Amino acid sequence: MTNSNTRLVYSDEIGSTCLKCGHPLKKCQCNKQPANAGKSDGIVRIQRETKGRKGKGVTLVTGIPLTGDELKSLAKTLKQKCGTGGTIKDGVIEIQGDHRDLLLNLLLDKGWRVKKAGG
């Protein structure tokens, strides 16, 4: 028999928990939004970065006005067109390798304003 009025308040194993979802505070996703949400100026920027990756370059795509599943599906199609892997971190699409020119053309075809950023 379960009592709906009981919940885990604190545990030494996981620490404090969120009052809304009951997950540990470190893993709570209740009110989190991507870091670039609301900061976009309408321009999608493409840049190459190697910092913190032991010299391996990745192409970063920032400023995309999509969230959630739409962003995931866009990242999937971009990775397929480039023939490489990648991920999404804080609303930024990371594509392995230097694919700035290809991504520039693909995003221009989708109708967005796109710029190459960085050096």
C-alpha positions in Angstrom: 0.0 0.0 0.0 1.5 3.4 -1.0 0.7 6.7 0.6 0.6 9.6 -1.8 1.4 12.0 0.9 5.0 10.6 1.5 8.0 11.7 -0.4 11.8 11.6 0.0 12.9 14.8 1.6 16.6 14.2 2.1 19.0 11.3 1.8 22.7 11.1 2.4 23.0 9.1 -0.8 21.5 11.6 -3.2 21.2 14.9 -1.2 18.3 17.3 -1.4 15.4 16.7 -3.8 13.3 19.0 -5.9 9.8 19.6 -4.4 8.1 19.5 -7.8 9.6 16.4 -9.5 11.2 14.5 -6.6 14.6 14.2 -8.5 17.9 15.2 -6.9 18.5 18.9 -7.2 21.5 18.3 -9.4 19.4 16.4 -12.0 16.2 18.5 -11.7 14.8 19.6 -15.1 11.7 21.5 -13.9 12.6 25.1 -14.9 15.8 24.7 -16.9 16.0 26.3 -20.3 18.8 26.2 -22.8 21.5 28.9 -22.1 20.8 30.7 -25.4 17.0 30.8 -25.0 15.8 34.3 -25.5 19.2 35.7 -26.3 19.1 35.2 -30.1 19.4 38.2 -32.4 18.1 36.3 -35.4 21.4 35.3 -36.8 22.7 31.7 -36.7 26.4 31.6 -36.2 28.8 28.9 -37.3 32.2 28.6 -35.8 35.1 26.1 -35.4 36.5 25.4 -31.9 39.3 23.2 -30.6 39.5 24.4 -27.0 39.3 21.6 -24.4 39.2 18.8 -27.0 43.0 18.0 -27.3 43.3 19.7 -30.7 40.3 18.0 -32.3 38.1 20.5 -34.0 34.3 20.7 -33.8 31.9 23.0 -35.6 29.5 24.9 -33.3 26.1 26.1 -34.5 24.6 28.7 -32.2 21.6 31.1 -32.3 19.1 28.6 -33.7 15.6 29.6 -32.8 14.4 26.1 -32.0 14.1 24.1 -28.8 13.5 20.5 -27.7 12.6 17.9 -30.4 12.9 20.4 -33.3 16.5 21.2 -32.3 17.2 17.4 -32.0 15.8 16.6 -35.4 17.7 19.5 -37.0 21.0 18.3 -35.4 20.3 14.8 -36.6 19.8 16.0 -40.2 22.9 18.2 -40.1 25.0 15.3 -38.7 23.7 13.0 -41.5 24.5 15.6 -44.2 28.0 16.0 -42.8 28.5 12.2 -42.4 29.8 12.6 -38.9 28.8 12.6 -35.2 27.9 15.4 -32.9 25.7 16.4 -29.9 23.6 19.2 -28.5 24.9 21.0 -25.4 22.9 23.9 -23.8 21.1 24.7 -27.1 24.3 24.6 -29.2 24.8 22.0 -31.9 28.3 20.5 -32.0 29.3 18.7 -35.2 32.6 16.8 -35.2 35.1 18.1 -37.7 35.3 21.3 -39.7 32.1 21.5 -41.8 31.4 25.2 -41.8 31.0 25.7 -45.5 28.6 22.7 -45.9 26.5 23.8 -42.8 26.4 27.4 -44.1 24.8 26.3 -47.3 22.4 23.9 -45.6 21.2 26.5 -43.1 20.8 29.2 -45.8 18.6 26.7 -47.7 16.3 26.5 -44.6 15.9 30.3 -44.8 17.9 31.5 -41.8 20.4 34.3 -41.7 23.7 32.6 -41.2 27.2 34.0 -40.5 30.6 32.4 -40.0 31.9 33.5 -36.6 35.4 33.4 -35.1 38.8 33.3 -36.7 
